[in-house]
Amino acid sequence: MSETERGDRLTQVFDLVGPLYRRAQRKVEQDAPIEGLSVGVRAVLNMLREHGPMTVPRMGRAQALSRQFVQRMINEAAGRGLVAFLPNPAHKRSSLIELTEEGRAAITAVIDRERAVLGQVGGDLTDADIDACRRVLSHLLHFLDDVDVD
């Protein structure tokens, strides 16, 4: 496959990922009223669920989001008692953020509902198909690691 053909094929992937992401966002926000989580708050809570306490700048880099946006989401989550601020021994001015029990319960409920919905995806998708999709998307994400988000 030539570079042009590869570029065309990967452009088709991005053409699918954009609408998929936006529809998934809408679905999360439609289904999240039980917990009242926006997509942004869901993203930071899930990062904390998966990785433990993190700083705002680290979350921003990991999710390719601006620090300002992440800080707004953390402030919203903190105002609802979903996260707490911890002293950061590595950096006095950049607190570590951790989930509270309420935050853990809220993000767990959202993730459980998302898994249940996505588990209903029909068709003939195999484990190998899903693994290949994850591999391609991971490769593209890594290729774009150097993109500045701030």
N, C-alpha and C positions, 0 to 999 in steps of 0.2 A: 504494500500500500504506500503510495507517495505521501509526502508531507501535506500536500494540498488535499488529497482524499481524506487523510487522517483528520486534518483540520475541519473539513466539511462534516465528517461523521461526528466529531466531538462538538461541533456547533449544534448539531441536532440534539445531542445530549443536553446541552445548556438550554436549548429551546424547550425541552421537556421539564427540566429541573425548575425553571422559573415559575411556570403555572402550577406545578406540583407543590412547590414550597408555599406559594400564596394560598392555594386551596387548603393545604394542611394548616396554615395559620388561621384561616377562617374557621376551619373545623374545630381547632383547639379553642378558639375564642367563643364559638357557639356552645361547645360542650363544657367549657370551664366555669360557667356562671356558678356552679355548685361551690367551687373554691374561689371564684372571682379572679382568676389569674389571667393577665394579658399574656400574649405570646412572649414579650420581653421578660416579664417576671418568670414565666415558666422556664425560659432558657437559662436564666441565672440560677434558679432553684435547682434545675436539673444538673447544671455544672457542679454545684455544691454537693448534690446527692451522689454524683459519680466520683468526684475527686476530693471531697472533704474541704476544709477551710481554704479559701483562696483570697487573694487581693483583687480589687477592682481592675487594676491594669492587666493582671494575668488573665482574668475572665475575658476582658476585651480582646486581648491577643488571641486567645483560644477560640473565640467565636467570631473573630473578624468584625468586632463591633467597636465603636468609639468608646473611650473611657467615660465620656460624658453620658452617653446613653446607658451604659452599664450602671453608672452611679445613680442615674434617675431610677432605674429598675430596682436597684438595691435599696434606695431610699423609700420607694413605694412598698417594697417587701418588708422593710424594717418598720414602717408605719403601721403595718398590719400584724407585726409580731412574728413574721415568718423567718427572719434572719436576725442574727446578733453580731455585734462587732467585738472582736478580740484583739488584745495587744499583739503586735507583730514583732517578735524579737529581732527579725532581720531588717526591719524598717520602721522607725518610730512614727512616721507620718502616714503610712499606708497600712491601715488595719486589715486584719484577716476577717473575712466574713464567713460565718457558719450558719447552717440551718438550725432553727429551733425545732422542738418537737412538733409544733403546729405547722412549720414549714415542711418538715419531712412528711407529715401526714397529708398535706395538701398536694405536694408534688407526687407522692406515691399514688394518690387517688387518680390524678391526671394521667400518669404514665400507665397505670393499670387499665384505665378506660381506652387510652390510645392503643395499647397492645390488643385489647379485645376487638376494637374496630379493625385494626390492620390484620388481625388474624382471620378476618372474614374475607380478605382478598382472595378471590377465586382464580380460576384459570389453571394453567398447567405450569406454573412457576415451580422450579425445582430448587433444592438447596444450592446446587451449582449455579443456577441463574442468579440467585440472590447474592452468593459469594462473588460472582463476577461483577455484578452491579456495584457492590461495596468496594471491590478492588479498583474499578475504574474511577468511581467518585473519589475515593481516597487518594488515588494518584493525581487526579486533577486538583484536589484541594492542596496536596503537597506542592504541586507545581506552582501554585499561586501563593505559597506561604510568605513570600517577600512583599506582598501588596500591603501598603501602609493604610490603616483604617482610621487614623486620627487626622 
